[in-house]
Amino acid sequence: MSTISLAHKAVLGIDAAWTEHGASAVALAVLDGKKWKLVHIAPGYESFMSEAPGTVDWSTKRQGKRPNAKDLLHRAEELAGTKPGVISLDMPIVPQGRVNGRRNADDAVSKEFGRYLCAVHSPTKDRPGGLGESLSHGFEQEGYRVAVSGDTCSNRDIVEVYPHATMVRLTCAKERLKYKVSKTKKYWPTLSLNDRAQKLSAAFQEILSAIRKVMVVPPKIFDLPPELTPPLSGLKAFEDGLDALVCVWAGICFVEGKADAFGDKTGTIWI
């Protein structure tokens, strides 16, 4: 790994909801010596801002809230001792503009990862629309740029990432991992609720184990329940947390020059 400047020693990952009522998980990692280490993670913007690392209640249902980029950066700097060099965002964004429809980046990722069942959803002018524009512009106003194909890591970058495809690469999976809480009935239609919970638990553990091979994730900061039991809807926060961790890892790969660019100057997804 090449020498990393102070500005690159923190990465903020956001599993951003595409609508204002959806909760968005946020994770922050720092470079501690030669290892990246998770220092804070929360299942919503407000809990990331207000709750101390290791004290987050993952069983509480979180309400969506429009994020404030400046406040998020201030909180990240407070926790990491430096502003993040990279913000990795699971949301369609374009440089200084709004996403109004499907882009070359979406087609490129779908072409490459469709065989892994990881084609991307088509963004619209409403989803994420103004919400995505507001978030990316907020970071741009704080001196960050949306990194696109051909860019290399600067001191302040926003990178659009896609956790499903990143998970496939991270775990060497043959297809998209089955870890979405709302889709267990679709994944395993003949299994009982308890059996589906066990399958979901195994998928959660596989993702977290893969992350822990490349990043220190202290149990006191984030860990999974020893058993996943019905109702499964209460586990959505943990699913979002795993997505935020993968967002951070994708951002770290960008810092280290290990992320591939899918797209063009009008928008790029980094895998």
QUIMOWO-V547815 format. One record per residue. N is the residue number from 1. RES is the residue in one letter. OMEGA is omega as a letter, one per 30 degrees, with the letter a starting at -180 (none if undefined). NEAR is the number of other C-alpha atoms within 12 Angstrom. Layout:
N_RES_OMEGA_NEAR / N_RES_OMEGA_NEAR
This chain:
1_M_l_12 / 2_S_l_11 / 3_T_a_14 / 4_I_a_24 / 5_S_l_20 / 6_L_a_24 / 7_A_a_26 / 8_H_a_34 / 9_K_l_36 / 10_A_l_43 / 11_V_l_53 / 12_L_l_56 / 13_G_a_52 / 14_I_l_52 / 15_D_a_42 / 16_A_l_44 / 17_A_a_34 / 18_W_l_35 / 19_T_a_26 / 20_E_a_25 / 21_H_a_19 / 22_G_l_26 / 23_A_a_34 / 24_S_l_42 / 25_A_a_44 / 26_V_l_48 / 27_A_a_49 / 28_L_l_53 / 29_A_l_48 / 30_V_l_40 / 31_L_a_34 / 32_D_a_19 / 33_G_l_12 / 34_K_a_15 / 35_K_l_19 / 36_W_a_33 / 37_K_l_34 / 38_L_l_43 / 39_V_l_38 / 40_H_l_46 / 41_I_a_53 / 42_A_a_46 / 43_P_l_45 / 44_G_a_41 / 45_Y_a_39 / 46_E_a_26 / 47_S_l_33 / 48_F_a_42 / 49_M_a_31 / 50_S_a_22 / 51_E_a_21 / 52_A_l_21 / 53_P_l_31 / 54_G_a_21 / 55_T_a_19 / 56_V_l_31 / 57_D_a_27 / 58_W_a_29 / 59_S_a_19 / 60_T_l_18 / 61_K_a_22 / 62_R_l_29 / 63_Q_l_21 / 64_G_l_22 / 65_K_l_23 / 66_R_a_28 / 67_P_l_37 / 68_N_a_24 / 69_A_a_32 / 70_K_l_24 / 71_D_l_22 / 72_L_l_33 / 73_L_l_39 / 74_H_l_21 / 75_R_l_32 / 76_A_l_39 / 77_E_l_27 / 78_E_a_22 / 79_L_a_29 / 80_A_a_31 / 81_G_l_24 / 82_T_l_27 / 83_K_l_36 / 84_P_l_45 / 85_G_a_44 / 86_V_l_48 / 87_I_l_57 / 88_S_a_52 / 89_L_l_46 / 90_D_a_45 / 91_M_l_47 / 92_P_l_50 / 93_I_l_51 / 94_V_a_41 / 95_P_l_32 / 96_Q_l_25 / 97_G_a_24 / 98_R_l_29 / 99_V_a_33 / 100_N_a_23 / 101_G_a_22 / 102_R_a_27 / 103_R_l_28 / 104_N_l_27 / 105_A_l_37 / 106_D_l_36 / 107_D_a_25 / 108_A_l_26 / 109_V_a_36 / 110_S_l_27 / 111_K_a_19 / 112_E_a_24 / 113_F_l_28 / 114_G_a_21 / 115_R_l_17 / 116_Y_a_24 / 117_L_a_21 / 118_C_l_30 / 119_A_a_23 / 120_V_l_32 / 121_H_l_24 / 122_S_l_24 / 123_P_l_28 / 124_T_l_24 / 125_K_l_21 / 126_D_a_19 / 127_R_g_27 / 128_P_l_33 / 129_G_a_28 / 130_G_l_27 / 131_L_l_35 / 132_G_l_39 / 133_E_a_32 / 134_S_a_30 / 135_L_a_45 / 136_S_l_42 / 137_H_l_27 / 138_G_l_29 / 139_F_l_37 / 140_E_l_27 / 141_Q_l_21 / 142_E_l_25 / 143_G_l_23 / 144_Y_l_31 / 145_R_l_32 / 146_V_a_45 / 147_A_a_43 / 148_V_a_33 / 149_S_a_28 / 150_G_l_19 / 151_D_l_27 / 152_T_a_25 / 153_C_l_33 / 154_S_l_27 / 155_N_a_27 / 156_R_a_36 / 157_D_l_37 / 158_I_l_53 / 159_V_l_52 / 160_E_a_47 / 161_V_a_50 / 162_Y_a_47 / 163_P_a_44 / 164_H_a_41 / 165_A_l_39 / 166_T_l_43 / 167_M_l_39 / 168_V_l_28 / 169_R_a_30 / 170_L_a_33 / 171_T_a_26 / 172_C_a_17 / 173_A_l_23 / 174_K_l_19 / 175_E_l_22 / 176_R_a_29 / 177_L_a_35 / 178_K_a_34 / 179_Y_a_38 / 180_K_a_32 / 181_V_a_33 / 182_S_a_22 / 183_K_a_20 / 184_T_l_31 / 185_K_l_22 / 186_K_l_14 / 187_Y_a_23 / 188_W_a_22 / 189_P_a_12 / 190_T_a_12 / 191_L_l_16 / 192_S_l_16 / 193_L_l_22 / 194_N_l_20 / 195_D_l_22 / 196_R_l_30 / 197_A_l_34 / 198_Q_l_26 / 199_K_l_29 / 200_L_l_38 / 201_S_l_31 / 202_A_l_22 / 203_A_l_30 / 204_F_a_36 / 205_Q_l_27 / 206_E_a_25 / 207_I_a_40 / 208_L_l_34 / 209_S_l_26 / 210_A_l_26 / 211_I_a_35 / 212_R_l_26 / 213_K_a_17 / 214_V_a_26 / 215_M_l_30 / 216_V_l_31 / 217_V_a_35 / 218_P_l_22 / 219_P_a_21 / 220_K_l_18 / 221_I_l_28 / 222_F_l_36 / 223_D_a_33 / 224_L_l_32 / 225_P_l_23 / 226_P_l_13 / 227_E_l_19 / 228_L_a_28 / 229_T_l_22 / 230_P_f_20 / 231_P_a_16 / 232_L_a_29 / 233_S_l_23 / 234_G_a_22 / 235_L_a_33 / 236_K_a_34 / 237_A_l_39 / 238_F_l_44 / 239_E_l_41 / 240_D_l_40 / 241_G_l_45 / 242_L_l_45 / 243_D_l_44 / 244_A_l_51 / 245_L_l_56 / 246_V_l_50 / 247_C_l_49 / 248_V_a_55 / 249_W_l_54 / 250_A_l_47 / 251_G_l_49 / 252_I_l_46 / 253_C_l_33 / 254_F_l_39 / 255_V_a_43 / 256_E_l_26 / 257_G_a_22 / 258_K_l_21 / 259_A_l_34 / 260_D_a_34 / 261_A_l_32 / 262_F_a_34 / 263_G_a_32 / 264_D_a_25 / 265_K_a_21 / 266_T_a_26 / 267_G_a_39 / 268_T_l_38 / 269_I_a_45 / 270_W_a_49 / 271_I_none_42
